[in-house]
Amino acid sequence: MRNFHEFEYAAQTWDRARRVIVKAEHLPQGPNVRFVVTNLIDRRPQQIYDDLYTQRGEMENRIKEQQLMLFADRTSCHAFIANQFRLLLSSAAYVLVEHLRRTALLDTELAQAQTDTIRLRLFKVAARIVTSVRRVVLHLSSAYPLHELFARILARLRTGPPRRPAPA
Protein backbone atom coordinates (compact mmCIF):
# COMPACT_ATOMS: atom_id res chain seq x y z
CA MET A 1 0.00 0.00 0.00
CA ARG A 2 1.29 3.41 -0.94
CA ASN A 3 0.56 6.56 1.04
CA PHE A 4 1.07 10.11 -0.17
CA HIS A 5 1.39 13.22 1.96
CA GLU A 6 2.70 16.74 1.58
CA PHE A 7 4.19 19.46 3.74
CA GLU A 8 6.07 22.75 3.47
CA TYR A 9 9.81 22.72 4.14
CA ALA A 10 12.57 25.32 3.98
CA ALA A 11 16.21 24.27 4.07
CA GLN A 12 18.58 26.77 5.66
CA THR A 13 19.98 27.76 2.27
CA TRP A 14 16.54 28.31 0.68
CA ASP A 15 14.96 31.74 0.60
CA ARG A 16 11.47 30.33 1.21
CA ALA A 17 9.56 27.18 2.08
CA ARG A 18 8.71 24.77 -0.69
CA ARG A 19 6.13 22.03 -1.16
CA VAL A 20 7.44 18.53 -0.46
CA ILE A 21 5.58 15.42 -1.65
CA VAL A 22 6.11 12.22 0.34
CA LYS A 23 5.46 8.73 -1.00
CA ALA A 24 5.69 6.04 1.67
CA GLU A 25 5.21 2.33 1.14
CA HIS A 26 6.34 -0.88 2.73
CA LEU A 27 7.84 -3.45 0.38
CA PRO A 28 9.02 -6.99 1.15
CA GLN A 29 12.56 -5.56 1.31
CA GLY A 30 11.47 -2.99 3.90
CA PRO A 31 10.19 0.58 3.99
CA ASN A 32 10.51 2.73 0.87
CA VAL A 33 10.09 6.48 1.40
CA ARG A 34 10.61 9.07 -1.35
CA PHE A 35 10.55 12.87 -1.14
CA VAL A 36 9.96 15.19 -4.10
CA VAL A 37 10.33 18.97 -3.87
CA THR A 38 8.04 20.78 -6.28
CA ASN A 39 6.61 24.19 -7.07
CA LEU A 40 3.45 22.71 -8.61
CA ILE A 41 0.41 23.62 -6.54
CA ASP A 42 -2.51 22.61 -8.76
CA ARG A 43 -2.12 18.82 -8.50
CA ARG A 44 -2.58 16.17 -5.85
CA PRO A 45 0.57 14.60 -4.34
CA GLN A 46 -0.04 11.19 -5.94
CA GLN A 47 -0.65 12.80 -9.33
CA ILE A 48 2.63 14.72 -9.13
CA TYR A 49 4.55 11.62 -8.10
CA ASP A 50 2.97 9.15 -10.55
CA ASP A 51 2.43 11.37 -13.59
CA LEU A 52 5.49 13.59 -13.46
CA TYR A 53 8.22 12.38 -11.15
CA THR A 54 8.26 8.70 -12.12
CA GLN A 55 8.11 9.55 -15.84
CA ARG A 56 11.07 11.89 -15.40
CA GLY A 57 12.94 9.07 -13.68
CA GLU A 58 12.01 6.72 -16.52
CA MET A 59 13.39 9.22 -19.05
CA GLU A 60 16.62 9.53 -17.04
CA ASN A 61 16.89 5.73 -17.14
CA ARG A 62 16.51 5.76 -20.94
CA ILE A 63 19.25 8.40 -21.23
CA LYS A 64 21.53 6.36 -18.96
CA GLU A 65 20.73 3.26 -21.03
CA GLN A 66 21.81 5.06 -24.19
CA GLN A 67 24.97 6.39 -22.56
CA LEU A 68 26.11 3.13 -21.00
CA MET A 69 24.75 0.44 -23.31
CA LEU A 70 24.96 2.17 -26.68
CA PHE A 71 28.10 4.11 -25.81
CA ALA A 72 26.68 7.62 -26.21
CA ASP A 73 29.19 8.79 -23.62
CA ARG A 74 32.13 8.08 -25.93
CA THR A 75 32.96 11.56 -27.09
CA SER A 76 36.73 11.32 -26.98
CA CYS A 77 37.47 12.81 -30.40
CA HIS A 78 39.09 16.23 -30.55
CA ALA A 79 36.69 17.45 -33.22
CA PHE A 80 33.21 18.52 -32.14
CA ILE A 81 31.62 17.25 -35.38
CA ALA A 82 33.08 13.77 -34.87
CA ASN A 83 31.65 13.59 -31.35
CA GLN A 84 28.32 14.90 -32.60
CA PHE A 85 28.27 12.20 -35.30
CA ARG A 86 29.05 9.49 -32.72
CA LEU A 87 26.15 10.71 -30.59
CA LEU A 88 23.90 10.74 -33.66
CA LEU A 89 24.83 7.11 -34.43
CA SER A 90 24.17 6.13 -30.83
CA SER A 91 20.77 7.85 -30.94
CA ALA A 92 19.88 6.11 -34.20
CA ALA A 93 20.86 2.77 -32.66
CA TYR A 94 18.63 3.50 -29.66
CA VAL A 95 15.68 4.32 -31.93
CA LEU A 96 16.19 1.06 -33.84
CA VAL A 97 16.40 -1.00 -30.63
CA GLU A 98 13.25 0.69 -29.28
CA HIS A 99 11.42 -0.02 -32.53
CA LEU A 100 12.53 -3.65 -32.33
CA ARG A 101 11.38 -3.82 -28.70
CA ARG A 102 7.95 -2.33 -29.46
CA THR A 103 7.26 -4.41 -32.56
CA ALA A 104 9.18 -7.66 -32.97
CA LEU A 105 9.91 -8.37 -29.29
CA LEU A 106 6.31 -8.09 -28.08
CA ASP A 107 5.27 -11.11 -26.00
CA THR A 108 8.78 -12.59 -26.02
CA GLU A 109 11.28 -13.16 -23.24
CA LEU A 110 13.13 -10.04 -24.43
CA ALA A 111 10.10 -7.72 -24.43
CA GLN A 112 11.25 -5.95 -21.26
CA ALA A 113 14.98 -6.53 -21.73
CA GLN A 114 17.49 -3.73 -21.46
CA THR A 115 19.35 -2.59 -24.53
CA ASP A 116 22.58 -4.38 -23.64
CA THR A 117 20.71 -7.68 -23.19
CA ILE A 118 19.09 -7.30 -26.61
CA ARG A 119 22.45 -6.38 -28.11
CA LEU A 120 24.23 -9.37 -26.56
CA ARG A 121 21.53 -11.94 -27.31
CA LEU A 122 20.42 -10.85 -30.78
CA PHE A 123 23.11 -8.67 -32.36
CA LYS A 124 26.42 -10.05 -31.08
CA VAL A 125 25.83 -13.52 -32.48
CA ALA A 126 28.35 -15.64 -34.35
CA ALA A 127 27.11 -16.13 -37.89
CA ARG A 128 28.31 -16.74 -41.40
CA ILE A 129 27.03 -14.37 -44.05
CA VAL A 130 26.64 -15.62 -47.60
CA THR A 131 25.77 -13.13 -50.32
CA SER A 132 24.54 -13.75 -53.80
CA VAL A 133 23.18 -11.52 -56.52
CA ARG A 134 19.63 -11.57 -55.16
CA ARG A 135 19.91 -12.14 -51.43
CA VAL A 136 21.96 -12.19 -48.26
CA VAL A 137 21.75 -15.35 -46.16
CA LEU A 138 22.63 -15.39 -42.49
CA HIS A 139 23.75 -18.80 -41.18
CA LEU A 140 23.55 -18.93 -37.39
CA SER A 141 25.47 -21.48 -35.38
CA SER A 142 23.48 -24.63 -34.63
CA ALA A 143 24.52 -24.14 -30.98
CA TYR A 144 22.88 -20.68 -30.79
CA PRO A 145 20.43 -21.04 -27.87
CA LEU A 146 17.90 -18.48 -29.12
CA HIS A 147 17.50 -19.93 -32.61
CA GLU A 148 13.69 -20.20 -32.41
CA LEU A 149 13.28 -16.76 -30.85
CA PHE A 150 15.54 -15.24 -33.52
CA ALA A 151 13.44 -16.84 -36.27
CA ARG A 152 10.19 -15.60 -34.66
CA ILE A 153 11.58 -12.06 -34.36
CA LEU A 154 12.75 -12.13 -37.96
CA ALA A 155 9.30 -13.29 -39.11
CA ARG A 156 7.68 -10.44 -37.16
CA LEU A 157 10.01 -7.92 -38.74
CA ARG A 158 8.91 -9.18 -42.15
CA THR A 159 5.16 -9.13 -41.41
CA GLY A 160 4.77 -6.54 -38.65
CA PRO A 161 3.86 -6.86 -34.97
CA PRO A 162 1.03 -9.09 -33.78
CA ARG A 163 -2.30 -7.28 -33.80
CA ARG A 164 -3.87 -6.55 -30.44
CA PRO A 165 -7.65 -6.92 -30.21
CA ALA A 166 -9.49 -3.62 -30.08
CA PRO A 167 -10.80 -2.67 -26.62
CA ALA A 168 -14.46 -3.49 -26.14
Backbone as numpy.savetxt, mean C-alpha at the origin, in Angstrom:
# Nx Ny Nz CAx CAy CAz Cx Cy Cz
-13.63 -3.19 21.82 -14.48 -2.00 21.82 -13.59 -0.76 21.82
-13.95 0.16 20.98 -13.19 1.41 20.88 -13.98 2.53 21.52
-13.30 3.38 22.26 -13.91 4.55 22.86 -13.19 5.80 22.37
-13.96 6.84 22.11 -13.40 8.11 21.65 -13.79 9.21 22.62
-12.85 10.07 22.91 -13.09 11.22 23.78 -12.30 12.40 23.22
-12.53 13.56 23.80 -11.77 14.73 23.39 -11.58 15.65 24.59
-10.53 16.46 24.53 -10.28 17.46 25.56 -9.39 18.54 24.98
-9.28 19.65 25.69 -8.40 20.74 25.29 -7.08 20.59 26.03
-5.98 20.84 25.33 -4.67 20.72 25.96 -3.74 21.79 25.39
-2.90 22.34 26.24 -1.91 23.32 25.80 -0.55 22.91 26.35
0.35 22.54 25.48 1.73 22.27 25.89 2.39 23.60 26.27
3.45 23.54 27.02 4.11 24.77 27.48 4.59 25.62 26.32
4.97 25.00 25.23 5.50 25.76 24.09 4.42 26.27 23.15
3.16 25.87 23.37 2.07 26.31 22.50 1.52 27.65 22.99
1.05 28.45 22.05 0.48 29.74 22.42 -0.97 29.64 22.88
-1.60 28.51 22.62 -3.01 28.32 23.03 -3.32 26.84 23.17
-4.47 26.56 23.76 -4.92 25.17 23.90 -5.44 24.67 22.56
-5.28 23.38 22.37 -5.76 22.76 21.13 -6.63 21.56 21.46
-7.46 21.18 20.51 -8.34 20.03 20.66 -7.53 18.74 20.49
-7.71 17.82 21.42 -7.04 16.53 21.36 -8.10 15.44 21.31
-8.00 14.56 20.33 -8.89 13.41 20.17 -8.19 12.20 20.77
-8.92 11.42 21.55 -8.37 10.21 22.15 -9.14 9.01 21.65
-8.41 8.02 21.15 -9.01 6.73 20.82 -8.41 5.72 21.78
-9.27 5.04 22.53 -8.79 4.04 23.49 -9.49 2.72 23.20
-8.70 1.66 23.15 -9.26 0.33 22.96 -8.37 -0.67 23.66
-8.93 -1.82 23.93 -8.14 -2.88 24.55 -8.08 -4.05 23.58
-6.88 -4.38 23.15 -6.64 -5.46 22.20 -6.09 -6.66 22.95
-6.05 -7.82 22.31 -5.45 -9.00 22.97 -4.01 -8.76 23.44
-3.29 -7.88 22.74 -1.91 -7.57 23.13 -1.85 -6.59 24.30
-2.97 -5.96 24.63 -3.00 -4.99 25.72 -3.68 -3.70 25.29
-3.62 -2.68 26.14 -4.29 -1.42 25.81 -3.62 -0.71 24.64
-4.44 -0.01 23.85 -3.96 0.73 22.69 -4.63 2.10 22.74
-3.87 3.11 23.10 -4.39 4.47 23.22 -3.67 5.35 22.21
-4.43 6.15 21.47 -3.87 7.07 20.47 -4.40 8.47 20.73
-3.55 9.47 20.52 -3.92 10.86 20.68 -3.68 11.58 19.36
-4.64 12.41 18.95 -4.51 13.18 17.72 -4.84 14.63 18.06
-3.92 15.53 17.76 -4.15 16.96 17.95 -4.71 17.51 16.65
-5.79 18.27 16.74 -6.44 18.77 15.54 -6.99 20.17 15.76
-7.19 20.90 14.68 -7.87 22.19 14.75 -9.26 22.10 14.14
-9.69 20.90 13.76 -11.03 20.71 13.21 -12.04 20.71 14.35
-13.08 21.52 14.20 -14.07 21.61 15.28 -15.45 21.14 14.85
-15.64 20.91 13.57 -16.98 20.61 13.06 -17.25 19.11 12.90
-16.39 18.26 13.46 -16.59 16.81 13.32 -16.46 16.12 14.66
-17.13 14.97 14.75 -17.05 14.16 15.97 -15.67 13.52 16.08
-15.23 13.20 17.30 -13.91 12.60 17.47 -13.70 11.33 16.65
-14.68 10.43 16.63 -14.52 9.19 15.88 -14.41 9.47 14.38
-15.17 10.44 13.91 -15.13 10.80 12.49 -13.75 11.34 12.11
-13.18 12.18 12.96 -11.84 12.72 12.68 -10.82 11.59 12.66
-10.91 10.70 13.64 -9.93 9.62 13.72 -10.07 8.65 12.54
-11.29 8.17 12.30 -11.50 7.15 11.27 -11.39 7.69 9.85
-11.98 8.86 9.60 -12.05 9.37 8.23 -10.81 10.14 7.80
-10.12 10.76 8.73 -8.98 11.59 8.35 -7.65 11.02 8.83
-7.55 10.77 10.11 -6.26 10.37 10.67 -5.79 9.02 10.15
-6.65 8.02 10.15 -6.21 6.69 9.70 -5.92 6.69 8.20
-6.66 7.48 7.42 -6.36 7.55 5.98 -5.03 8.24 5.72
-4.72 9.23 6.55 -3.41 9.88 6.42 -2.31 8.88 6.75
-2.50 8.10 7.79 -1.53 7.07 8.14 -1.39 6.03 7.04
-2.50 5.68 6.41 -2.46 4.72 5.30 -1.66 5.29 4.13
-1.84 6.58 3.85 -1.08 7.21 2.77 0.41 7.25 3.11
0.74 7.54 4.36 2.14 7.52 4.78 2.74 6.12 4.61
1.94 5.10 4.88 2.41 3.72 4.68 2.68 3.44 3.20
1.82 3.96 2.31 2.03 3.76 0.88 3.30 4.47 0.41
3.55 5.67 0.95 4.77 6.40 0.59 6.00 5.63 1.08
5.93 5.13 2.31 7.05 4.36 2.86 7.26 3.09 2.04
6.16 2.46 1.61 6.26 1.25 0.79 6.99 1.56 -0.51
6.66 2.69 -1.13 7.34 3.05 -2.37 8.81 3.36 -2.12
9.10 4.05 -1.03 10.49 4.38 -0.74 11.33 3.14 -0.47
10.83 2.25 0.38 11.64 1.12 0.82 11.59 -0.06 -0.13
10.43 -0.34 -0.72 10.27 -1.57 -1.49 10.42 -1.37 -2.99
10.26 -0.13 -3.44 10.49 0.16 -4.86 11.63 1.16 -5.03
12.37 1.37 -3.96 13.63 2.11 -3.99 13.48 3.56 -4.44
12.39 4.21 -4.05 12.20 5.61 -4.39 13.15 6.52 -3.61
13.78 5.97 -2.58 14.71 6.79 -1.80 16.12 6.80 -2.39
16.33 6.10 -3.47 17.65 6.08 -4.11 17.79 7.28 -5.05
18.26 8.34 -4.49 18.48 9.56 -5.27 19.94 9.99 -5.08
20.84 9.09 -5.42 22.26 9.31 -5.16 23.01 9.93 -6.34
22.32 10.18 -7.43 22.99 10.80 -8.58 23.27 12.28 -8.29
24.28 12.82 -8.93 24.61 14.23 -8.73 23.66 15.14 -9.50
23.09 14.63 -10.57 22.21 15.45 -11.40 20.77 15.34 -10.92
20.12 16.48 -10.77 18.74 16.51 -10.32 17.83 15.72 -11.27
18.02 15.89 -12.58 17.15 15.25 -13.56 17.25 13.73 -13.47
18.44 13.21 -13.19 18.61 11.76 -13.05 17.84 11.25 -11.83
17.92 11.98 -10.72 17.17 11.59 -9.53 15.67 11.70 -9.76
15.26 12.73 -10.47 13.85 12.89 -10.78 13.36 11.73 -11.66
14.17 11.32 -12.61 13.80 10.20 -13.48 13.71 8.90 -12.69
14.64 8.68 -11.76 14.58 7.49 -10.90 13.28 7.47 -10.09
12.91 8.62 -9.55 11.67 8.70 -8.77 10.46 8.46 -9.67
10.51 8.97 -10.88 9.43 8.74 -11.84 9.29 7.25 -12.16
10.40 6.55 -12.36 10.35 5.11 -12.61 9.79 4.36 -11.41
10.20 4.75 -10.22 9.69 4.12 -9.01 8.19 4.34 -8.88
7.73 5.55 -9.19 6.29 5.85 -9.12 5.51 5.04 -10.15
6.06 4.91 -11.35 5.40 4.10 -12.38 5.33 2.64 -11.95
6.39 2.14 -11.34 6.38 0.76 -10.84 5.32 0.59 -9.77
5.17 1.58 -8.89 4.15 1.49 -7.85 2.75 1.46 -8.45
2.51 2.30 -9.45 1.20 2.32 -10.11 0.91 0.96 -10.75
1.90 0.37 -11.39 1.71 -0.94 -12.02 1.43 -2.03 -10.98
2.16 -2.01 -9.87 1.92 -3.01 -8.81 0.53 -2.82 -8.21
0.12 -1.57 -7.99 -1.22 -1.31 -7.46 -2.30 -1.78 -8.43
-2.09 -1.55 -9.72 -3.05 -2.03 -10.71 -3.13 -3.55 -10.69
-1.99 -4.19 -10.61 -1.94 -5.65 -10.51 -2.69 -6.12 -9.27
-2.46 -5.45 -8.14 -3.10 -5.83 -6.88 -4.62 -5.67 -6.97
-5.08 -4.62 -7.60 -6.53 -4.34 -7.64 -7.27 -5.12 -8.73
-6.54 -5.68 -9.67 -7.22 -6.42 -10.74 -6.89 -7.90 -10.69
-5.66 -8.25 -11.00 -5.30 -9.67 -11.15 -5.10 -10.40 -9.83
-4.82 -9.69 -8.75 -4.57 -10.37 -7.47 -5.80 -10.47 -6.58
-6.94 -9.99 -7.06 -8.17 -10.09 -6.26 -8.45 -11.54 -5.90
-8.84 -11.77 -4.66 -9.21 -13.11 -4.18 -8.08 -14.13 -4.32
-6.84 -13.67 -4.21 -5.70 -14.59 -4.20 -4.95 -14.41 -2.89
-3.99 -15.27 -2.65 -3.19 -15.17 -1.43 -2.33 -13.92 -1.40
-2.16 -13.26 -2.54 -1.35 -12.05 -2.61 -2.19 -10.77 -2.69
-3.49 -10.88 -2.49 -4.37 -9.73 -2.61 -4.01 -8.61 -1.64
-3.58 -8.95 -0.45 -3.23 -7.95 0.56 -1.71 -7.86 0.77
-0.94 -8.48 -0.09 0.51 -8.54 0.09 1.15 -7.18 -0.14
2.25 -6.96 0.56 3.01 -5.74 0.36 3.77 -5.83 -0.96
4.21 -4.68 -1.42 4.88 -4.59 -2.71 6.10 -5.49 -2.80
6.90 -5.55 -1.74 8.11 -6.38 -1.82 7.76 -7.87 -1.90
6.67 -8.29 -1.27 6.24 -9.69 -1.37 5.80 -10.01 -2.79
5.04 -9.11 -3.40 4.62 -9.31 -4.79 5.84 -9.35 -5.70
6.76 -8.44 -5.48 7.98 -8.38 -6.29 8.79 -9.67 -6.17
8.95 -10.16 -4.94 9.76 -11.37 -4.74 9.07 -12.63 -5.25
7.75 -12.71 -5.11 7.06 -13.95 -5.49 6.64 -14.01 -6.96
6.42 -12.85 -7.57 5.94 -12.85 -8.96 6.95 -12.30 -9.97
7.74 -11.32 -9.58 8.63 -10.67 -10.54 10.04 -11.24 -10.53
10.57 -11.54 -9.36 11.94 -12.06 -9.26 11.90 -13.57 -9.31
11.54 -14.09 -10.47 11.36 -15.52 -10.66 12.31 -15.98 -11.76
12.99 -17.09 -11.51 13.87 -17.64 -12.53 13.03 -18.15 -13.70
13.38 -17.73 -14.88 12.63 -18.13 -16.07 13.55 -18.07 -17.28
13.14 -18.78 -18.30 13.84 -18.74 -19.59 12.88 -18.09 -20.57
13.38 -17.10 -21.28 12.56 -16.37 -22.23 12.95 -16.79 -23.64
11.95 -17.22 -24.40 12.17 -17.62 -25.78 11.34 -16.69 -26.66
12.00 -16.05 -27.61 11.30 -15.14 -28.50 11.28 -15.69 -29.92
10.18 -15.42 -30.57 10.06 -15.76 -31.98 9.50 -14.52 -32.68
9.20 -14.66 -33.94 8.70 -13.52 -34.70 7.37 -13.03 -34.15
6.50 -13.95 -33.73 5.15 -13.58 -33.34 4.88 -13.53 -31.84
5.75 -14.11 -31.03 5.43 -14.15 -29.61 6.68 -14.29 -28.75
6.46 -14.01 -27.47 7.48 -14.19 -26.44 6.94 -15.23 -25.47
7.71 -16.28 -25.23 7.28 -17.36 -24.34 8.15 -17.33 -23.09
7.49 -17.39 -21.96 8.16 -17.39 -20.67 8.08 -18.80 -20.10
9.22 -19.45 -19.93 9.28 -20.80 -19.36 9.71 -20.70 -17.90
8.77 -20.95 -17.00 9.08 -20.93 -15.57 9.67 -22.27 -15.16
10.43 -22.26 -14.10 10.99 -23.49 -13.56 9.87 -24.40 -13.09
10.02 -25.69 -13.29 9.00 -26.64 -12.81 8.96 -26.67 -11.28
10.00 -26.18 -10.63 10.04 -26.14 -9.16 9.44 -24.86 -8.59
9.00 -23.94 -9.44 8.41 -22.68 -8.97 7.14 -22.99 -8.18
7.08 -22.63 -6.90 5.96 -23.05 -6.05 4.63 -22.35 -6.35
4.66 -21.22 -7.03 3.42 -20.48 -7.30 3.01 -20.59 -8.76
3.31 -21.71 -9.36 3.03 -21.93 -10.79 1.55 -21.70 -11.11
0.65 -22.32 -10.34 -0.79 -22.20 -10.59 -1.27 -20.78 -10.38
-0.81 -20.15 -9.30 -1.19 -18.76 -9.03 -0.71 -17.85 -10.15
0.51 -18.04 -10.61 1.06 -17.24 -11.70 0.20 -17.38 -12.95
-0.20 -18.61 -13.27 -1.04 -18.85 -14.45 -2.40 -18.18 -14.30
-2.98 -18.24 -13.09 -4.28 -17.61 -12.84 -4.18 -16.09 -12.97
-3.11 -15.52 -12.44 -2.90 -14.07 -12.54 -2.71 -13.66 -13.99
-1.94 -14.42 -14.73 -1.72 -14.13 -16.14 -3.04 -14.19 -16.92
-3.87 -15.18 -16.62 -5.17 -15.29 -17.29 -6.05 -14.08 -16.96
-6.01 -13.62 -15.72 -6.80 -12.45 -15.34 -6.30 -11.19 -16.04
-5.01 -11.09 -16.21 -4.47 -9.93 -16.92 -4.92 -9.92 -18.37
-5.10 -11.10 -18.94 -5.57 -11.18 -20.33 -7.05 -10.85 -20.46
-7.86 -11.27 -19.47 -9.31 -11.13 -19.59 -9.90 -10.04 -18.73
-9.18 -9.55 -17.75 -9.70 -8.55 -16.83 -10.07 -9.18 -15.50
-10.32 -8.35 -14.49 -10.61 -8.87 -13.15 -11.95 -9.58 -13.10
-12.14 -10.45 -12.11 -13.45 -11.10 -11.96 -14.51 -10.06 -11.64
-15.68 -10.24 -12.19 -16.77 -9.29 -11.98 -17.44 -9.54 -10.64
-17.64 -8.48 -9.89 -18.35 -8.55 -8.62 -19.84 -8.38 -8.89
-20.69 -9.13 -8.19 -22.13 -8.93 -8.39 -22.53 -7.54 -7.91
-23.47 -6.95 -8.62 -23.96 -5.62 -8.26 -24.71 -5.69 -6.93
-24.56 -4.66 -6.08 -25.27 -4.67 -4.80 -26.78 -4.65 -5.02
-27.47 -5.40 -4.17 -28.93 -5.49 -4.32 -29.64 -4.29 -3.76
